[in-house]
Amino acid sequence: MAHGRIHSREFKLDVVRQVASGEKRPAQICREHGIAESLLLRWRKEYDARGEAAFGAGEDSGSRSQERRVAELERLCGQLALENAALKRGVRLSRSRSNTR
């Protein structure tokens, strides 16, 4: 089984609907799609709790959170690059001053 695959919201809904309707058994779904039963169970629990709204807002807020984190890290990298450049200039100036003495 592949780890780290990302399944679309539509795929998850389709799979849990097939199980909920009795169209297919969980083991059959897992075999056909190569997913772990524990993953299907997690999806079914979310579907039972949230119905057709499942697999939506929580994932979106997670991706927004990741985007904010990436933006913060990019800002930090930029700040560190500026500080690094300033320190290098300081070292060069210090060396040139000590060579002129």
C-alpha positions in Angstrom: 0.0 0.0 0.0 1.2 3.5 -0.9 1.8 5.8 2.0 1.3 9.5 1.8 -1.1 9.4 -1.1 -3.6 12.3 -1.1 -7.2 11.3 -2.0 -9.6 13.8 -3.3 -12.7 14.7 -1.4 -14.8 13.2 -4.2 -13.0 9.9 -3.9 -13.5 9.7 -0.2 -17.2 10.6 -0.4 -17.6 8.0 -3.2 -15.9 5.3 -1.2 -17.8 5.9 2.1 -21.1 6.2 0.2 -20.6 2.8 -1.4 -20.0 1.3 2.1 -22.8 3.2 3.7 -25.3 2.1 1.0 -24.3 -1.5 1.3 -23.2 -1.4 -2.3 -19.8 -2.8 -1.4 -18.2 -4.2 1.8 -15.3 -2.4 3.4 -12.8 -5.2 2.7 -13.8 -5.1 -1.0 -13.3 -1.3 -1.2 -9.9 -1.5 0.5 -8.7 -4.2 -1.9 -10.0 -2.4 -5.0 -8.4 0.9 -4.1 -5.4 -0.3 -2.2 -6.3 1.6 1.0 -5.9 0.4 4.6 -9.0 -0.5 6.5 -7.9 1.9 9.3 -8.0 4.7 6.7 -11.4 3.7 5.5 -12.6 3.5 9.1 -11.4 7.1 9.7 -13.2 8.3 6.6 -16.4 6.5 7.6 -16.3 8.1 11.1 -15.9 11.6 9.6 -18.7 10.9 7.2 -20.9 9.7 10.0 -20.1 12.8 12.0 -20.3 15.4 9.2 -22.3 13.8 6.4 -21.9 15.4 3.0 -19.8 18.2 4.6 -17.1 15.7 5.4 -13.6 16.1 4.1 -14.1 19.7 3.3 -13.5 22.6 5.7 -11.0 20.8 8.0 -8.7 20.1 5.1 -9.0 23.6 3.7 -8.1 25.2 7.1 -5.2 22.8 7.3 -3.9 23.9 3.9 -4.4 27.6 4.9 -2.4 26.9 8.0 0.3 25.3 6.0 0.4 28.3 3.6 0.7 30.7 6.6 3.5 28.6 8.0 5.3 28.5 4.6 4.9 32.3 4.3 6.3 32.8 7.8 9.3 30.5 7.0 10.0 32.4 3.8 9.9 35.7 5.6 12.3 34.3 8.2 14.7 33.0 5.5 14.7 36.4 3.9 15.5 38.1 7.2 18.3 35.6 7.8 19.7 36.2 4.4 19.8 39.9 5.0 21.5 39.4 8.4 24.0 37.0 6.8 24.8 39.5 4.1 25.3 42.3 6.7 27.6 40.1 8.8 29.7 39.2 5.8 30.0 42.9 5.0 31.1 43.6 8.6 33.7 40.8 8.4 35.1 42.2 5.1 35.3 45.7 6.5 36.9 44.5 9.7 39.5 42.5 7.6 40.2 45.5 5.3 40.7 47.8 8.3 43.1 45.4 10.0 45.1 45.0 6.8 45.6 48.8 6.5 47.2 49.1 9.9 
